[in-house]
Amino acid sequence: MSLTRYGWQQWVTISVLLAIPATYALWVGWWIVLLLLVLFWLAAVSFFRDPWRHIPKQLPDGVMLSPADGVISAIEYVDHHEATGEPSVIVRIFLSMLNVHINRAPCHCTLIRSIYRKGKFLDARTEESARVNESNLLIFDVRGETIGVRQVSGKIARHIVCPLQSGDILEQGQRFGMIKFGSTTELILPRPNEVTIHVSKGDKVKAGLTQVATLANRQ
């Protein structure tokens, strides 16, 4: 278990600020206060944990791994999506404050472009939040067609981190950013009639491990 570099400013600041009262509590023998400070530090930095994961290899063509940890909050079919330019299926994942917040690539892909939009900060558990909250849409090329991964802020999460640049190539399961604290991540796939969904609403998923869908090869 390690702490992600995407949140180093926050967890370093937290550690430094808590070190001062913790040192004093240790010096005067306030053991209960010291214990509470240590527990608070553990809870705070846990938001930035980055557990090592063994990404599955040699998966069948078209298998999409979950881009985030959390719970499937919706599976939505739309007539058109800007990420694909055609009818699509959206697999939406809600991340609570207790989940790992690292985002990972669902498959081997190349970033075409990203579209950042300012917005509101509604509770990520509401359906409206997926439409109006601050978001960052990543459009990837996969075998000559496009898919999308959308990072959406929540009521508490107000900082989307994504250092990717157009042309960056990602391996399946590779880290590419995070949304700090609670949030939503969406996987957008084209040709919904040729997508097999492997999860249902309410299922728990883990980034880079859970197989959420399979996109059939284009004929």
C-alpha positions in Angstrom: 0.0 0.0 0.0 1.3 3.5 -0.9 0.0 7.0 -1.2 -0.6 8.4 -4.6 1.5 11.2 -6.1 -1.7 12.8 -7.4 -2.5 13.9 -3.8 1.0 14.5 -2.4 0.3 18.2 -1.6 -2.7 17.3 0.5 -1.2 14.3 2.4 2.1 16.0 3.1 0.3 19.1 4.4 -1.9 17.0 6.6 1.1 15.1 7.9 3.0 18.3 8.7 0.1 20.0 10.4 -0.7 17.0 12.6 3.0 16.4 13.5 3.1 19.5 15.6 0.3 18.7 18.1 1.3 15.0 18.0 4.8 15.9 19.0 3.5 18.0 21.9 1.1 15.3 23.0 3.9 12.8 23.0 6.2 15.2 25.0 3.6 15.9 27.8 2.3 12.3 27.8 -1.2 13.0 26.5 -1.6 9.4 25.1 -5.3 9.6 24.4 -4.8 12.8 22.4 -1.9 11.3 20.6 -3.9 8.2 19.7 -6.8 10.4 18.4 -4.4 12.4 16.3 -2.9 9.2 14.8 -6.3 7.8 14.0 -7.3 11.1 12.4 -4.1 11.1 10.3 -4.8 7.5 9.1 -8.3 8.4 8.1 -7.2 11.6 6.3 -4.4 10.0 4.3 -6.5 6.9 3.5 -8.3 9.1 0.9 -5.0 9.1 -1.1 -4.1 5.4 -0.8 -2.9 3.7 -3.9 -3.0 -0.1 -3.4 -0.9 -2.3 -5.7 -3.0 -4.4 -8.0 -2.3 -7.3 -10.3 -3.9 -6.3 -13.5 -5.4 -9.3 -15.4 -3.4 -10.2 -18.5 -4.4 -11.9 -21.8 -8.0 -10.9 -21.5 -10.3 -11.5 -24.6 -10.4 -8.7 -27.1 -12.8 -5.9 -26.2 -13.0 -6.6 -22.4 -13.2 -3.3 -20.4 -12.0 -3.2 -16.9 -13.6 -0.8 -14.4 -12.0 2.7 -14.5 -12.8 3.3 -10.8 -13.5 1.7 -7.5 -17.1 2.0 -6.2 -20.6 0.9 -6.9 -22.4 0.7 -10.2 -25.0 3.5 -9.8 -26.5 3.3 -13.3 -26.3 1.7 -16.7 -27.8 4.1 -19.2 -28.4 3.9 -23.0 -28.3 7.1 -25.0 -29.1 7.9 -28.6 -25.9 10.0 -29.0 -22.8 10.8 -27.0 -20.1 13.3 -27.8 -17.4 10.8 -26.8 -18.4 8.3 -29.5 -20.5 10.4 -31.9 -23.2 7.7 -32.0 -25.6 5.7 -29.8 -23.8 4.6 -26.6 -24.1 2.8 -23.3 -22.9 4.5 -20.1 -21.7 2.5 -17.1 -21.7 4.9 -14.2 -19.7 4.2 -11.0 -20.3 6.1 -7.7 -17.2 6.5 -5.5 -17.8 7.1 -1.8 -15.3 8.8 0.5 -14.2 5.3 1.6 -13.3 4.1 -1.8 -9.8 4.2 -3.5 -10.0 7.3 -5.8 -7.4 6.4 -8.4 -8.8 6.1 -12.0 -7.4 3.4 -14.3 -7.6 2.8 -18.1 -10.4 0.3 -19.0 -8.3 -1.0 -21.9 -5.3 -0.4 -24.1 -6.0 3.0 -25.6 -4.7 6.3 -26.9 -6.0 9.7 -25.7 -7.4 11.7 -28.6 -8.5 14.7 -26.5 -10.0 15.8 -23.2 -12.9 18.1 -22.6 -13.0 19.9 -19.2 -16.3 21.6 -18.2 -16.9 23.7 -15.1 -20.1 23.0 -13.3 -21.9 22.5 -10.0 -20.9 20.3 -7.1 -24.1 18.4 -6.3 -24.1 15.2 -4.3 -22.6 12.5 -6.7 -25.4 10.1 -5.6 -28.0 12.1 -7.5 -28.9 11.5 -11.1 -28.7 15.2 -11.9 -25.1 15.5 -10.7 -23.9 13.4 -13.7 -25.3 16.0 -16.0 -24.5 19.3 -14.3 -21.4 18.8 -12.1 -17.8 19.8 -13.0 -16.4 17.1 -15.3 -13.5 16.0 -17.4 -14.4 13.8 -20.5 -11.5 11.8 -21.9 -12.0 10.5 -25.4 -9.8 7.5 -26.3 -9.1 5.7 -29.6 -9.5 2.0 -29.3 -9.0 -0.1 -32.4 -10.0 2.8 -34.7 -13.1 3.9 -32.8 -13.7 6.0 -29.8 -14.7 5.3 -26.2 -15.0 7.7 -23.3 -14.2 7.9 -19.6 -15.7 10.8 -17.8 -14.5 12.0 -14.4 -17.3 13.9 -12.5 -16.9 15.9 -9.3 -19.2 15.5 -6.3 -20.4 17.6 -3.4 -17.1 17.0 -1.5 -14.8 16.1 -4.4 -13.9 19.4 -6.0 -10.6 18.6 -7.6 -10.3 16.4 -10.7 -6.7 15.3 -11.4 -5.8 14.2 -14.9 -2.2 14.8 -16.2 -2.8 13.1 -19.6 -2.0 14.9 -22.9 -3.4 14.1 -26.3 -1.5 11.3 -27.9 -0.6 9.5 -24.6 -0.9 5.7 -24.8 -2.3 3.8 -21.8 -2.0 0.2 -21.0 -5.1 -1.6 -19.6 -5.3 -0.9 -15.9 -2.8 1.9 -16.0 -3.4 4.8 -13.6 -4.3 8.1 -15.2 -5.6 10.4 -12.4 -8.0 10.7 -9.6 -11.0 12.6 -8.3 -10.3 13.7 -4.7 -12.8 12.4 -2.2 -16.3 11.3 -3.3 -17.2 11.4 -7.0 -18.5 9.6 -10.1 -16.7 8.0 -13.0 -18.4 6.9 -16.3 -17.3 4.5 -19.0 -18.9 5.3 -22.3 -19.0 2.6 -25.1 -20.3 2.8 -28.7 -22.5 0.3 -30.5 -24.6 -0.6 -27.4 -26.2 -3.5 -29.3 -22.8 -5.1 -29.5 -21.8 -4.5 -25.9 -22.1 -7.2 -23.3 -22.5 -5.7 -19.8 -21.1 -7.9 -17.0 -22.3 -5.9 -14.0 -25.6 -4.7 -12.6 -26.7 -1.7 -10.7 -25.5 -2.0 -7.1 -22.5 -4.2 -7.9 -19.2 -3.3 -6.3 -16.3 -2.9 -8.7 -12.5 -2.3 -8.5 -10.5 -0.2 -10.9 -8.2 -2.4 -13.1 -9.7 -5.6 -11.8 -13.4 -5.9 -12.4 -14.6 -6.8 -15.9 -17.5 -4.5 -16.5 -18.2 -4.9 -20.2 -17.1 -6.4 -23.5 -17.2 -4.4 -26.7 -17.4 -6.7 -29.7 -14.9 -6.2 -32.5 -16.3 -4.1 -35.3 -17.4 -6.2 -38.2 
